[in-house]
């Protein structure tokens, strides 16, 4: 399960705190959430400090989000390692 909490928002940016696991359908939901904020011309910051696991779909979503300009903050070491692993899709 993934819990998403908007911790701050202003005219130029929004910060979303993620807690739990970014897996399966939750990855798609999170991607849609990020796209919506980006389309409203806001910088999106994802606080990943409380993310405990992500599957390959979650890794792919985080990579696409970062490529689209989403800023990943407080990334746990495991998630950082998965994002750097070029053998993952």
Backbone torsions as a table, in degrees:
resi	resn	phi	psi	omega
1	UNK	NA	147.3	179.5
2	UNK	-124.2	129.0	175.9
3	UNK	-109.0	130.9	179.7
4	UNK	-121.0	124.7	179.7
5	UNK	-124.5	127.7	174.9
6	UNK	-79.3	114.3	-176.5
7	UNK	-96.5	-21.3	173.5
8	UNK	-159.3	153.8	179.5
9	UNK	-156.6	136.5	169.7
10	UNK	-143.4	-169.4	-175.2
11	UNK	-65.6	-22.1	-175.1
12	UNK	-112.4	-16.0	-178.5
13	UNK	-155.6	162.8	176.2
14	UNK	-138.3	139.9	176.4
15	UNK	-113.1	127.4	179.2
16	UNK	-116.6	127.7	177.8
17	UNK	-97.2	123.9	179.2
18	UNK	-103.8	137.0	178.2
19	UNK	-134.9	132.3	177.3
20	UNK	108.9	-136.5	-173.6
21	UNK	-119.2	132.9	175.5
22	UNK	-97.2	94.3	-175.5
23	UNK	-136.6	155.3	170.8
24	UNK	43.3	-124.1	-175.6
25	UNK	-65.6	-25.6	178.6
26	UNK	-63.0	-32.3	178.2
27	UNK	-63.9	-42.9	178.2
28	UNK	-64.8	-41.6	178.1
29	UNK	-62.7	-41.7	-179.7
30	UNK	-66.5	-38.4	178.5
31	UNK	-63.5	-42.2	177.8
32	UNK	-63.6	-39.5	177.7
33	UNK	-60.6	-47.8	179.9
34	UNK	-62.4	-44.4	-179.7
35	UNK	-59.9	-40.8	179.1
36	UNK	-59.7	-44.9	178.7
37	UNK	-67.4	-41.1	179.2
38	UNK	-63.6	-38.1	179.0
39	UNK	-66.8	-23.8	176.5
40	UNK	-87.3	14.4	175.3
41	UNK	64.3	38.3	176.5
42	UNK	-114.4	144.7	171.3
43	UNK	-72.1	134.5	179.9
44	UNK	-110.0	126.7	175.6
45	UNK	-113.4	125.5	176.3
46	UNK	-106.5	119.5	175.9
47	UNK	-91.0	110.5	-173.7
48	UNK	-101.0	10.1	-173.7
49	UNK	-54.0	-35.9	-176.2
50	UNK	-99.0	13.4	176.3
51	UNK	-81.0	125.5	-175.2
52	UNK	-100.5	-18.7	-177.2
53	UNK	-164.8	151.2	169.0
54	UNK	-145.0	141.6	175.9
55	UNK	-91.2	-173.6	-176.1
56	UNK	-63.6	-33.0	176.7
57	UNK	-66.2	-38.5	177.7
58	UNK	-67.0	-40.8	177.7
59	UNK	-62.0	-46.3	180.0
60	UNK	-61.6	-40.8	179.0
61	UNK	-63.7	-44.4	179.7
62	UNK	-64.0	-38.9	177.4
63	UNK	-63.7	-45.5	179.0
64	UNK	-63.7	-41.8	179.7
65	UNK	-60.9	-46.1	179.7
66	UNK	-62.6	-39.2	178.6
67	UNK	-65.8	-28.0	179.2
68	UNK	-84.9	-1.6	177.5
69	UNK	106.7	0.6	176.8
70	UNK	-70.8	134.6	179.9
71	UNK	-94.3	124.9	178.3
72	UNK	-96.0	123.2	-178.2
73	UNK	-121.4	154.4	175.6
74	UNK	52.2	44.4	-176.7
75	UNK	-74.5	121.4	177.1
76	UNK	-61.1	152.2	-178.3
77	UNK	-54.0	-40.4	179.9
78	UNK	-62.0	-44.8	-179.1
79	UNK	-67.2	-41.4	176.1
80	UNK	-56.8	-44.9	-179.2
81	UNK	-63.5	-41.4	178.6
82	UNK	-64.9	-38.3	179.9
83	UNK	-67.8	-30.8	179.3
84	UNK	-82.6	-19.7	-175.6
85	UNK	-69.9	107.0	-176.7
86	UNK	-76.5	-6.5	177.9
87	UNK	-83.0	-13.9	177.7
88	UNK	-85.3	145.2	-180.0
89	UNK	-65.4	NA	NA
